[in-house]
Amino acid sequence: MPTTGSAPVSVASSSSAASAGGSVINVSSLVSQLVAVTRAPQDTQIANQTAAVTTKITALGTLKGALATFQASLGAISKPSTFNAETAASSDSSVFLATAGADAVSGSYSVAVTTLASAQQLLSKPFAGGSTATVGTGALDISLGGASFTVTLDATNNSVAGAATAINAAAGNTGVAAAVIQGTDGAHLLLSSTQTGAANTIQVAETDTGTGLAALVYGPGNTANYTPNAPPADASFSVAGVNYTSPSNSITNAITGVALTLAGVTAPGASATLYVRTDTATVTKNIQDFVAAYNTLQTALAGLGSYDKSTATAGPMLGDPLLQGAQNQLSQALYSQVGSSTFNTLASIGVTTQHGGQLVVNASALQTALSKNFSAVSQLFSGTGGIAAQLNQQITSELSAGGAIDSRGNTLTKQNTALTDQTAKLNQQMDALTASLTQQYTALNTLLSSLQTTSAYLTQAFAALPTVQGRANA
């Protein structure tokens, strides 16, 4: 039978057991103690191994997350198009505003505006009696440019106000807004086009067989019912001396990559200037963001491989070849030389390494590089063999299925599963041990109880012998 050394064993009182003929040993307590002592070292070993594997899995997740986050930050510097950012400015914002896209070409362009695009507006004759005055009943066909919609007026909406409401709510309204203007002479119906351009003219025709709405009709040869408040007109302007017209004051196709918003006209013979320049401010920010993202990555990696002498605490991946390999590969890409110009390394454009591996940007040196050879700086980051491309390739390899990190993760998962299986097997073994010990100690308990009963009987019998002998002698 297993021995427990100095472990306490629960045994029933001899006197109470003898008088009752009951258990001598507390079998349940004894067995649980023996099993606990047997499994404790194995539980400790499995727990320690599980904690170590869990720590490694967590550390690997931290490494993967840090690399993935950093890789996502490379988008702003990984393509030549991100370095082709241009900015547009106007010398006179009262004449036009401008924005530049990636296709814009740096340069200066004169812009002269003769007329602005405008939308037509018509004011009807007055209707005595105000907004409730009756305008008639029937059907109207209202068109704007080449599209039209229908409005029906009946006894429920045959007033000036009713007509305005019906027009605004009409299904398929192509862009005509109606309002009621109240004057001393009565109520006027104001029709306004929501679309600029000479082609967007308003016409109103009565489509029923009667003439109940004749006072609202407007079109070629029938213009007496309305006064033009504003004509439909195209914008007329020139860029670099080339004339252009547009139905809108927002123009996107007059200059490649540049959108203009016309705001006013220039004096005869005068012009404003459009300036299109390389957007170095955005490029500078993108480089600074890259440096900040790398420093965040570096902090995460340093923490995984750190060692604190004061507390004798090691990072979860201290000395791990996987971490060291990733750091080395990143460093090779980061400090590589790209191209043959003066500005072919990070250090040459003012991005240098501090003690501890963190990067720092010298703003003055970076601006000098951008102003002297913008193309070289772009190539350094976004070229085919540029730093961003190398970093992208390296991280993709690290994170890919079957890569070093993925393989390590699979190994740790298998180890964790094996430890779980060990716990299950240990539970089975301890269940079997519990059953075996219970059977053994139950049998022993029965034997001891029987012996104790016999002992009690014999004790009583022997105690009676002197009395029997004394009576015989008498």
C-alpha positions in Angstrom: 0.0 0.0 0.0 1.2 3.6 -0.5 2.8 5.3 2.5 2.4 9.0 3.3 5.3 9.6 5.6 4.2 12.2 8.1 0.8 12.8 6.3 -2.1 12.7 8.8 -4.3 9.6 8.6 -7.8 9.7 9.9 -8.6 6.7 12.1 -11.8 6.3 14.1 -11.6 6.1 17.9 -11.0 2.6 19.1 -13.3 2.7 22.0 -16.2 4.2 20.0 -15.6 1.7 17.2 -15.5 -1.2 19.7 -18.7 -0.3 21.4 -20.5 0.3 18.1 -18.7 -2.3 16.0 -18.1 0.4 13.4 -15.2 1.7 11.2 -11.7 1.9 12.5 -10.4 4.0 9.5 -12.0 7.1 7.8 -11.5 5.5 4.3 -12.8 8.5 2.3 -10.5 11.0 4.0 -7.5 8.8 4.0 -7.9 7.9 0.3 -8.3 11.6 -0.8 -5.2 12.6 1.1 -3.2 9.8 -0.4 -4.4 10.6 -3.9 -3.8 14.4 -3.4 -0.2 13.7 -2.3 0.4 11.4 -5.3 -0.9 13.8 -7.9 0.4 17.1 -6.5 3.9 16.9 -8.1 2.4 16.1 -11.5 -0.2 18.8 -11.2 2.5 21.3 -10.5 4.6 20.2 -13.4 1.7 20.4 -15.9 0.6 23.8 -14.5 4.1 25.2 -14.8 4.4 23.9 -18.4 1.0 25.2 -19.3 1.8 28.6 -17.9 5.1 28.7 -19.9 3.3 27.7 -23.1 0.5 30.2 -22.5 3.1 33.0 -22.0 4.8 32.0 -25.3 1.5 32.0 -27.2 0.6 35.4 -25.8 4.1 36.7 -26.7 3.8 35.3 -30.2 0.4 37.1 -30.6 2.0 40.3 -29.5 4.7 39.9 -32.1 2.2 39.1 -34.8 0.0 42.1 -33.9 2.9 44.5 -33.7 4.2 43.4 -37.1 0.7 43.6 -38.7 0.0 47.0 -37.3 3.4 48.3 -38.6 2.8 46.8 -42.0 -0.5 48.6 -42.3 1.2 51.9 -41.7 3.4 51.4 -44.7 0.6 52.1 -47.2 1.2 55.9 -47.1 4.8 55.5 -48.3 4.8 52.3 -50.2 3.5 53.5 -53.6 4.9 56.2 -55.9 1.4 57.7 -56.2 1.5 58.5 -52.5 4.5 60.7 -53.2 2.8 62.4 -56.1 0.5 64.4 -53.9 0.0 67.9 -55.2 -1.6 70.9 -53.7 -3.4 73.7 -55.5 -3.9 77.3 -54.5 -5.5 80.4 -55.9 -4.0 83.8 -55.9 -7.5 85.3 -55.5 -10.1 83.1 -53.7 -12.8 85.6 -54.7 -12.3 84.4 -58.3 -11.8 80.7 -57.9 -10.8 77.9 -55.5 -8.9 74.9 -56.5 -7.9 71.4 -55.3 -5.4 69.0 -56.8 -5.4 65.3 -57.3 -2.6 62.8 -57.9 -2.6 63.5 -61.7 -2.0 67.2 -61.3 1.1 68.7 -62.8 3.2 71.3 -60.9 3.1 74.7 -62.5 1.4 78.1 -62.6 -1.7 78.8 -64.7 -3.5 82.1 -65.4 -7.3 81.9 -64.9 -9.7 84.6 -66.3 -13.4 84.3 -65.6 -15.8 86.2 -67.9 -19.2 84.9 -66.6 -20.3 82.5 -63.9 -22.8 79.7 -64.5 -26.2 80.7 -63.3 -29.6 79.1 -62.8 -32.8 80.4 -64.3 -35.4 82.0 -62.0 -38.9 83.2 -63.0 -41.3 85.4 -61.0 -45.0 85.2 -61.9 -47.4 88.0 -62.2 -49.2 88.9 -58.9 -52.3 87.0 -57.8 -54.6 89.4 -55.9 -55.8 87.9 -52.6 -52.4 86.5 -51.5 -51.2 83.0 -51.2 -54.8 81.6 -51.0 -55.8 83.2 -54.3 -57.1 80.7 -56.8 -54.8 79.9 -59.8 -57.2 77.4 -61.4 -57.4 73.7 -61.9 -55.9 71.3 -64.5 -52.6 69.6 -65.3 -49.2 71.2 -65.9 -46.1 69.8 -67.6 -43.0 71.5 -66.2 -39.7 70.8 -67.9 -36.1 71.7 -67.0 -33.7 71.2 -69.9 -34.7 68.0 -71.6 -36.6 66.4 -68.6 -40.1 67.1 -67.4 -42.7 66.1 -64.7 -46.4 66.6 -64.3 -48.3 68.5 -61.6 -52.1 68.3 -61.1 -54.1 71.0 -59.4 -57.7 70.4 -58.2 -60.1 71.9 -55.7 -57.7 70.8 -52.8 -54.6 72.7 -54.0 -55.7 75.3 -56.6 -54.2 78.2 -54.7 -50.9 79.9 -55.2 -49.5 78.2 -52.1 -51.1 74.9 -53.2 -49.5 75.1 -56.6 -46.0 75.7 -55.0 -46.5 72.8 -52.6 -47.6 70.5 -55.5 -44.6 71.4 -57.6 -42.1 70.8 -54.8 -43.7 67.4 -53.9 -44.3 66.2 -57.5 -42.9 62.8 -58.4 -40.0 63.0 -60.7 -39.3 66.7 -60.1 -36.3 67.3 -62.2 -34.9 70.3 -60.3 -37.5 73.1 -60.1 -38.2 74.7 -56.7 -41.3 76.7 -56.2 -41.9 79.4 -53.5 -44.5 82.0 -52.7 -43.4 85.6 -52.6 -45.9 88.0 -50.9 -45.9 91.6 -52.1 -48.1 94.6 -51.8 -49.6 93.8 -55.2 -50.4 90.2 -54.2 -48.7 86.8 -54.1 -46.2 85.8 -56.7 -45.1 82.2 -57.6 -41.3 82.0 -57.9 -39.9 79.2 -59.9 -36.1 78.5 -59.5 -33.9 76.0 -61.3 -31.6 74.0 -59.0 -29.3 73.4 -62.0 -27.1 76.0 -63.6 -26.3 76.2 -67.3 -27.8 77.8 -70.5 -29.5 74.5 -71.4 -31.4 74.2 -68.2 -34.4 76.5 -69.0 -37.7 76.2 -67.3 -40.9 75.8 -69.3 -44.5 75.4 -68.1 -47.2 74.0 -70.3 -50.9 73.1 -69.6 -51.6 69.6 -70.7 -55.3 69.3 -70.1 -57.9 70.3 -72.7 -58.9 73.5 -70.9 -57.2 76.8 -70.1 -57.8 76.9 -66.3 -54.0 77.2 -65.6 -53.2 79.6 -68.4 -51.9 82.1 -65.9 -49.0 79.7 -65.0 -47.9 78.8 -68.5 -44.4 79.9 -69.7 -42.3 79.0 -72.8 -41.1 80.2 -76.2 -43.7 82.6 -77.6 -45.5 82.8 -74.3 -43.4 84.7 -71.7 -45.8 87.3 -70.5 -46.9 85.4 -67.3 -43.4 85.6 -65.7 -40.5 88.0 -65.3 -37.0 86.5 -65.6 -35.2 87.3 -62.4 -32.0 85.4 -63.4 -31.1 83.9 -66.8 -29.8 80.4 -67.3 -26.1 80.8 -68.3 -22.9 78.8 -68.7 -19.7 79.8 -67.1 -17.2 81.3 -69.4 -13.5 81.4 -68.5 -10.0 80.7 -69.8 -7.0 78.8 -68.4 -3.6 79.7 -69.7 -5.3 81.6 -72.5 -7.5 78.7 -73.6 -11.2 79.5 -73.6 -13.6 77.1 -71.9 -17.4 77.0 -71.1 -19.2 74.9 -68.5 -22.8 74.6 -67.4 -21.5 74.4 -63.8 -19.2 76.6 -61.7 -17.5 73.4 -60.5 -15.1 72.2 -63.2 -13.1 69.0 -63.1 -11.9 68.6 -66.7 -10.4 71.9 -67.7 -6.9 71.1 -66.2 -5.7 67.5 -65.7 -5.9 66.6 -62.0 -7.2 69.9 -60.8 -10.8 70.8 -59.8 -11.8 74.5 -60.0 -14.7 76.2 -58.2 -15.5 79.5 -59.9 -16.6 82.2 -57.4 -16.4 85.5 -59.3 -15.4 87.3 -62.5 -12.2 89.0 -63.3 -11.9 92.5 -64.6 -11.4 92.8 -68.4 -7.8 91.9 -69.3 -7.1 90.7 -65.7 -6.6 87.2 -64.4 -5.9 85.3 -61.2 -3.2 82.6 -60.9 -3.5 78.9 -60.1 -0.5 77.4 -58.4 0.0 73.7 -58.4 2.9 72.4 -56.3 4.2 69.2 -54.8 2.5 68.6 -51.5 5.6 68.3 -49.3 3.6 68.9 -46.2 1.7 65.6 -46.7 4.8 63.7 -47.7 6.6 65.0 -44.6 3.7 63.9 -42.4 3.6 60.5 -44.0 7.3 60.0 -43.3 6.9 61.2 -39.7 4.0 58.8 -39.3 6.2 56.0 -40.6 8.9 56.8 -38.1 6.3 56.9 -35.2 4.9 53.5 -36.3 8.4 52.0 -36.5 9.2 53.3 -33.0 5.9 51.7 -31.7 7.0 48.4 -33.3 10.5 48.7 -31.8 9.1 49.3 -28.3 6.9 46.1 -28.6 9.8 44.0 -29.9 12.2 45.3 -27.2 9.7 44.5 -24.5 9.4 40.9 -25.7 13.2 40.4 -25.6 14.0 42.6 -22.6 15.7 41.8 -19.3 15.2 43.8 -16.1 18.3 43.4 -13.9 16.7 45.1 -10.9 13.9 42.6 -10.8 15.7 39.7 -12.6 12.7 39.6 -14.9 13.1 38.4 -18.5 10.8 39.2 -21.4 8.9 36.2 -22.8 11.0 36.0 -25.9 14.5 36.8 -24.5 17.1 35.1 -26.6 14.4 33.6 -28.9 15.9 33.1 -32.4 12.5 33.9 -33.9 12.4 37.4 -32.4 16.1 38.0 -33.1 15.6 37.0 -36.7 12.6 39.3 -37.2 14.5 42.2 -35.7 17.6 41.5 -37.9 15.5 41.3 -41.1 13.7 44.6 -40.3 17.0 46.3 -39.6 18.5 45.2 -42.9 15.5 46.6 -44.8 15.4 49.8 -42.7 19.1 50.6 -43.2 19.5 49.5 -46.8 20.8 51.8 -49.6 18.4 52.5 -52.4 19.5 54.1 -55.6 22.7 56.0 -56.3 21.8 59.6 -55.5 23.0 61.5 -52.5 19.7 60.8 -50.8 19.7 57.0 -50.8 19.5 56.1 -47.1 17.3 57.1 -44.2 20.2 58.8 -42.6 20.9 60.9 -45.7 17.4 62.4 -45.5 17.6 63.1 -41.8 16.0 59.9 -40.3 18.6 58.5 -37.8 18.7 55.9 -35.1 18.9 56.8 -31.4 20.3 54.7 -28.6 17.8 51.9 -28.0 16.8 51.6 -31.7 14.2 54.4 -31.9 14.2 56.6 -35.0 14.2 60.3 -35.0 13.5 62.8 -37.8 15.6 65.9 -38.4 12.9 68.1 -39.9 15.4 70.5 -41.5 17.4 67.8 -43.2 14.3 66.1 -44.5 13.0 69.4 -46.0 16.4 69.9 -47.7 16.2 66.4 -49.2 12.7 67.0 -50.4 13.5 70.3 -52.0 16.7 69.2 -53.6 15.7 65.8 -55.0 12.1 64.9 -54.3 12.3 62.0 -56.7 15.2 60.4 -54.8 13.3 60.5 -51.5 10.2 59.0 -53.2 12.4 56.2 -54.7 14.0 55.6 -51.3 10.6 54.7 -49.8 8.3 53.7 -52.7 10.6 52.4 -55.4 10.5 48.7 -56.5 13.4 48.0 -54.1 12.6 50.7 -51.7 12.5 50.5 -47.9 8.7 50.1 -47.8 8.7 47.3 -50.4 11.5 45.5 -48.5 9.7 45.8 -45.2 6.4 44.7 -46.7 8.0 41.7 -48.3 9.8 40.7 -45.1 6.7 41.1 -42.8 4.5 39.3 -45.3 7.0 36.4 -45.3 7.0 36.4 -41.4 3.2 36.4 -41.1 2.4 34.0 -44.0 0.9 30.6 -43.6 3.9 28.2 -43.1 6.1 31.1 -42.2 8.3 31.1 -39.1 5.7 32.7 -36.8 2.9 30.4 -38.1 5.1 27.4 -37.6 6.0 28.4 -34.1 2.3 29.0 -33.3 1.4 25.5 -34.6 4.1 24.0 -32.4 2.8 25.9 -29.3 -0.8 24.9 -30.0 0.3 21.2 -30.2 2.1 21.6 -26.9 -0.9 23.1 -25.3 -3.1 20.3 -26.6 -0.7 17.7 -25.3 -0.7 19.3 -21.8 -4.5 19.2 -21.8 -4.3 15.6 -22.8 -1.9 14.9 -19.9 -4.3 16.5 -17.5 -7.1 14.3 -18.8 -4.9 11.2 -18.5 -3.8 12.2 -15.0 -7.5 12.5 -14.0 -8.1 9.0 -15.3 -5.1 7.6 -13.4 -6.2 9.3 -10.2 -9.7 8.0 -10.5 -8.3 4.5 -10.9 -6.0 5.0 -7.9 -8.9 6.3 -5.9 -11.0 3.3 -6.7 -8.1 0.9 -5.9 -7.2 2.5 -2.6 -10.8 2.7 -1.6 -11.2 -1.0 -2.2 -8.1 -1.9 -0.3 -8.7 0.3 2.7 -12.4 -0.7 2.9 -11.3 -4.3 3.1 -8.7 -3.4 5.8 -11.3 -1.4 7.7 -13.7 -4.4 7.7 -10.9 -6.7 8.9 -9.9 -4.2 11.7 -13.4 -3.8 12.7 -13.9 -7.6 13.0 -10.7 -7.9 15.0 -11.7 -5.2 17.3 -15.0 -6.8 17.9 -13.2 -10.1 18.7 -10.8 -8.3 20.9 -13.6 -6.8 22.9 -15.3 -10.2 23.3 -12.1 -11.9 24.6 -11.4 -9.0 26.9 -14.9 -9.4 28.5 -14.4 -13.2 28.6 -11.1 -13.1 30.3 -12.4 -10.5 32.8 -15.0 -13.0 33.9 -12.6 -15.9 34.5 -11.4 -14.9 38.1 -15.0 -14.7 39.3 -15.8 -18.2 38.1 -12.7 -19.7 39.8 -13.5 -17.9 43.0 -17.0 -19.3 43.2 -15.6 -22.8 42.5 -13.2 -22.6 45.5 -15.9 -21.5 47.7 
